[in-house]
Amino acid sequence: MTELLLAAAGGLAREVMAAVRDGSRYDILGLVDDDPARTGTVLDGAHILGRLEDVREYPSVHLVVCAGSGTVRADIVRRLGVLGVAQNRYATIIHPSVTVPEGCSVGEGSILLANVVMTAAVQIGNHVVAMPQVTFTHEDVVEDFATFAAGATLGGSVTIGRAAYVGMNCSIRQNVRIGAQAVVGMGAAVVADVPDGQTWVGVPARQIPPPPRQGPASDETAAPAGEGER
Ligand SMILES: CC(C)(COP(=O)(O)OP(=O)(O)OC[C@H]1O[C@@H](n2cnc3c(N)ncnc32)[C@H](O)[C@@H]1OP(=O)(O)O)[C@@H](O)C(=O)NCCC(=O)NCCS
């Protein structure tokens, strides 16, 4: 069995550990997290071995980044790259209930939880997270770091931009593009393209205004590993 180290000890890490323990080729070595107070503690039977920088002590283990927000995952992957972690060290976590049909692909570092469905010719990039019961249909394309909350459903030929967030139980009409870092609220029905960075909610989905501008100290990309759950 290959050893697996999880980065960011939050709710998604707990779900990934449950998926791995349900049957996969990985053995959980432990977790790393930016919060130094958590070093030496235990999460669901797995030890928090140190901070993100401590991955250098485990040069041959596989990793998966478990921050709930795609922009936070992207920042952690960038930091891990500086620490020498190559893309081919990332594990792809696929719950045993999920089938990846011939002609579909799932990138390195991506996480597919229980009962995710891919019908045909679905392309999922790197470090994508799909929570339980997400449905991808023919020719969907998902760019790196996108996140899908439970029950999201995509029609055919939908494109999801880099680090977009698709909320629980929303539906996305066929041929629609969700822009990079856009957010679709839970329960939305998206019937038109969502531009980069916008937040859309409702049935049919419409934009909600962005929150007031915030200073760099609260920029999500600067959030420590483990934060950023939406
Ligand atoms: C869309 C979302 C990101 C907005 O969050 P936010 O920026 O904090 O916005 P607020 O909660 O301040 O809401 C802003 C307005 O949008 C409305 N709104 C928020 N989410 C909504 C939704 N999903 N559907 C319809 N309206 C929504 C609010 O009622 C509020 O309306 P008001 O200004 O008339 O009072 C969030 O509500 C959401 O749906 N997140 C996804 C949750 C999810 O899927 N979680 C899964 C975790 S695993």
PDBQT file of the ligand as one rigid body, heavy atoms in Angstrom, charges set to zero:
ROOT
HETATM    1  C1  LIG A 301     -24.091  31.866  -2.469  1.00  0.00    +0.000 C 
HETATM    2  C2  LIG A 301     -23.319  31.952  -1.174  1.00  0.00    +0.000 C 
HETATM    3  C3  LIG A 301     -21.841  31.664  -1.427  1.00  0.00    +0.000 C 
HETATM    4  C4  LIG A 301     -23.477  33.376  -0.672  1.00  0.00    +0.000 C 
HETATM    5  O1  LIG A 301     -22.841  33.530   0.543  1.00  0.00    +0.000 OA
HETATM    6  P1  LIG A 301     -22.525  35.010   1.075  1.00  0.00    +0.000 P 
HETATM    7  O2  LIG A 301     -21.634  35.703   0.090  1.00  0.00    +0.000 OA
HETATM    8  O3  LIG A 301     -22.058  34.864   2.482  1.00  0.00    +0.000 OA
HETATM    9  O4  LIG A 301     -23.910  35.769   0.962  1.00  0.00    +0.000 OA
HETATM   10  P2  LIG A 301     -25.028  36.023   2.075  1.00  0.00    +0.000 P 
HETATM   11  O5  LIG A 301     -25.306  34.809   2.886  1.00  0.00    +0.000 OA
HETATM   12  O6  LIG A 301     -24.665  37.292   2.760  1.00  0.00    +0.000 OA
HETATM   13  O7  LIG A 301     -26.298  36.284   1.160  1.00  0.00    +0.000 OA
HETATM   14  C5  LIG A 301     -26.406  37.387   0.276  1.00  0.00    +0.000 C 
HETATM   15  C6  LIG A 301     -27.823  37.394  -0.264  1.00  0.00    +0.000 C 
HETATM   16  O8  LIG A 301     -27.995  36.256  -1.120  1.00  0.00    +0.000 OA
HETATM   17  C7  LIG A 301     -29.034  35.392  -0.623  1.00  0.00    +0.000 C 
HETATM   18  N1  LIG A 301     -28.562  34.022  -0.792  1.00  0.00    +0.000 N 
HETATM   19  C8  LIG A 301     -27.435  33.466  -0.302  1.00  0.00    +0.000 A 
HETATM   20  N2  LIG A 301     -27.304  32.202  -0.728  1.00  0.00    +0.000 NA
HETATM   21  C9  LIG A 301     -28.375  31.949  -1.481  1.00  0.00    +0.000 A 
HETATM   22  C10 LIG A 301     -28.793  30.813  -2.199  1.00  0.00    +0.000 A 
HETATM   23  N3  LIG A 301     -28.055  29.701  -2.213  1.00  0.00    +0.000 N 
HETATM   24  N4  LIG A 301     -29.939  30.887  -2.904  1.00  0.00    +0.000 NA
HETATM   25  C11 LIG A 301     -30.681  32.032  -2.909  1.00  0.00    +0.000 A 
HETATM   26  N5  LIG A 301     -30.323  33.158  -2.227  1.00  0.00    +0.000 NA
HETATM   27  C12 LIG A 301     -29.191  33.101  -1.534  1.00  0.00    +0.000 A 
HETATM   28  C13 LIG A 301     -29.191  35.768   0.843  1.00  0.00    +0.000 C 
HETATM   29  O9  LIG A 301     -30.490  35.479   1.315  1.00  0.00    +0.000 OA
HETATM   30  C14 LIG A 301     -28.893  37.249   0.808  1.00  0.00    +0.000 C 
HETATM   31  O10 LIG A 301     -30.045  37.920   0.297  1.00  0.00    +0.000 OA
HETATM   32  P3  LIG A 301     -30.476  39.370   0.867  1.00  0.00    +0.000 P 
HETATM   33  O11 LIG A 301     -29.327  40.285   0.548  1.00  0.00    +0.000 OA
HETATM   34  O12 LIG A 301     -31.724  39.668   0.109  1.00  0.00    +0.000 OA
HETATM   35  O13 LIG A 301     -30.658  39.193   2.330  1.00  0.00    +0.000 OA
HETATM   36  C15 LIG A 301     -23.810  30.915  -0.110  1.00  0.00    +0.000 C 
HETATM   37  O14 LIG A 301     -25.039  31.299   0.482  1.00  0.00    +0.000 OA
HETATM   38  C16 LIG A 301     -23.982  29.518  -0.681  1.00  0.00    +0.000 C 
HETATM   39  O15 LIG A 301     -25.018  29.146  -1.246  1.00  0.00    +0.000 OA
HETATM   40  N6  LIG A 301     -22.877  28.751  -0.532  1.00  0.00    +0.000 N 
HETATM   41  C17 LIG A 301     -22.826  27.352  -0.931  1.00  0.00    +0.000 C 
HETATM   42  C18 LIG A 301     -23.120  26.496   0.293  1.00  0.00    +0.000 C 
HETATM   43  C19 LIG A 301     -22.844  25.074   0.034  1.00  0.00    +0.000 C 
HETATM   44  O16 LIG A 301     -23.126  24.528  -1.010  1.00  0.00    +0.000 OA
HETATM   45  N7  LIG A 301     -22.217  24.451   1.031  1.00  0.00    +0.000 N 
HETATM   46  C20 LIG A 301     -21.775  23.095   0.938  1.00  0.00    +0.000 C 
HETATM   47  C21 LIG A 301     -20.721  22.895   1.974  1.00  0.00    +0.000 C 
HETATM   48  S1  LIG A 301     -20.033  21.298   1.829  1.00  0.00    +0.000 SA
ENDROOT
TORSDOF 0
